[in-house]
Amino acid sequence: MSDQVSWMLELELHAGRADALRDLMTEMVNATKTNEAGTLDYEWSTSADGKQCHIFERYVDSAATLTHLGTFGERFAGRFLEILKPVRFVVYGSPNAAVRDALAAFNPVYMQTLGGFSR
């Protein structure tokens, strides 16, 4: 079984915050790409009407996940939650207890791997 952790975070964009979202996303993507070697995927998408945002994230293991969550908490969480409202949070893989504790406030759904592969 893989040690990887991934998730899909579904969010609603607060009205009138599209420019703030773009600015925050750019800052977060740059910080993650530059400073977090254990982040394998970090992709933001928006609906055509701009009202919904999905973020797909994948980490090499729980330690890399915690590194990202630490940066998020220290630098970005406040602004993130002023711009976006979490709607659904689904976590995949093998997060350890520390990751589960760190994510608890978001009330995620945890999915167990049944089978398949990732290249």
C-alpha positions as CSV (number, residue, x, y, z in Angstrom):
1,M,0.0,0.0,0.0
2,S,1.2,3.5,-0.8
3,D,2.0,6.1,1.8
4,Q,0.6,8.8,-0.4
5,V,-2.1,11.2,0.7
6,S,-4.4,13.0,-1.7
7,W,-7.6,14.9,-1.6
8,M,-10.2,16.9,-3.5
9,L,-11.4,20.0,-1.7
10,E,-14.6,21.5,-3.2
11,L,-15.3,25.1,-2.3
12,E,-17.6,28.0,-3.1
13,L,-16.2,31.3,-4.0
14,H,-17.6,34.3,-2.0
15,A,-19.2,36.9,-4.3
16,G,-16.9,39.5,-5.7
17,R,-13.7,37.7,-4.7
18,A,-12.5,36.3,-8.0
19,D,-9.5,38.6,-8.2
20,A,-8.6,37.8,-4.6
21,L,-8.8,34.1,-5.4
22,R,-6.5,34.4,-8.4
23,D,-3.9,36.3,-6.3
24,L,-4.1,33.9,-3.4
25,M,-3.9,30.9,-5.7
26,T,-0.9,32.2,-7.4
27,E,0.9,32.9,-4.1
28,M,0.0,29.5,-2.7
29,V,1.0,27.6,-5.9
30,N,4.3,29.4,-6.0
31,A,5.1,28.8,-2.4
32,T,4.1,25.1,-2.6
33,K,6.1,24.5,-5.8
34,T,9.2,26.2,-4.5
35,N,9.3,25.0,-0.9
36,E,7.5,21.6,-0.8
37,A,9.3,18.8,-2.7
38,G,6.9,16.3,-1.2
39,T,4.0,17.8,-3.0
40,L,3.3,15.7,-6.1
41,D,0.2,17.5,-7.4
42,Y,-1.4,20.8,-6.6
43,E,-4.1,21.9,-9.1
44,W,-6.8,24.5,-8.7
45,S,-9.8,24.6,-11.0
46,T,-12.9,26.8,-11.3
47,S,-16.3,26.3,-12.8
48,A,-17.3,28.2,-15.9
49,D,-19.5,30.6,-13.9
50,G,-16.6,31.2,-11.4
51,K,-18.7,30.2,-8.4
52,Q,-17.0,26.9,-7.5
53,C,-13.4,26.0,-7.0
54,H,-11.9,22.5,-6.7
55,I,-8.3,21.9,-5.4
56,F,-6.7,18.5,-6.0
57,E,-3.6,17.9,-3.9
58,R,-1.4,14.8,-3.6
59,Y,1.6,14.3,-1.3
60,V,4.3,11.7,-1.2
61,D,3.5,10.8,2.5
62,S,2.0,12.1,5.7
63,A,5.1,14.1,6.6
64,A,4.9,16.0,3.3
65,T,1.2,16.6,4.0
66,L,2.0,18.0,7.4
67,T,4.6,20.3,5.9
68,H,2.0,21.7,3.5
69,L,-0.6,22.0,6.3
70,G,1.9,23.9,8.4
71,T,2.6,26.4,5.7
72,F,-1.1,26.7,5.0
73,G,-1.9,27.4,8.6
74,E,0.9,29.9,9.1
75,R,0.6,31.9,5.9
76,F,-2.7,31.3,4.1
77,A,-5.6,29.9,6.1
78,G,-7.1,33.2,7.2
79,R,-7.2,34.7,3.7
80,F,-8.3,31.4,2.2
81,L,-11.3,31.1,4.4
82,E,-12.2,34.8,3.8
83,I,-12.4,34.0,0.0
84,L,-13.6,30.4,-0.1
85,K,-16.2,28.4,1.8
86,P,-15.4,24.6,2.0
87,V,-18.3,22.5,0.8
88,R,-16.9,19.0,0.5
89,F,-13.5,17.5,1.4
90,V,-12.6,13.9,0.4
91,V,-9.3,12.5,1.5
92,Y,-7.7,9.4,-0.2
93,G,-4.7,7.3,0.7
94,S,-3.0,6.6,4.0
95,P,-3.0,9.7,6.2
96,N,-1.5,9.1,9.7
97,A,-3.2,10.2,12.9
98,A,-1.4,13.6,12.9
99,V,-2.7,14.4,9.4
100,R,-6.2,13.3,10.5
101,D,-6.0,15.6,13.5
102,A,-4.8,18.5,11.5
103,L,-7.7,18.1,9.0
104,A,-10.4,17.5,11.6
105,A,-11.8,21.0,11.5
106,F,-12.6,20.6,7.9
107,N,-14.7,17.4,8.6
108,P,-13.3,15.4,5.7
109,V,-14.7,12.1,4.4
110,Y,-11.9,9.5,4.3
111,M,-11.9,6.9,1.5
112,Q,-10.0,3.7,1.8
113,T,-8.1,2.4,-1.2
114,L,-9.9,-0.6,-2.7
115,G,-7.6,-1.2,-5.7
116,G,-6.1,0.3,-8.8
117,F,-2.8,2.0,-9.6
118,S,-1.1,5.3,-10.1
119,R,1.8,5.9,-12.4
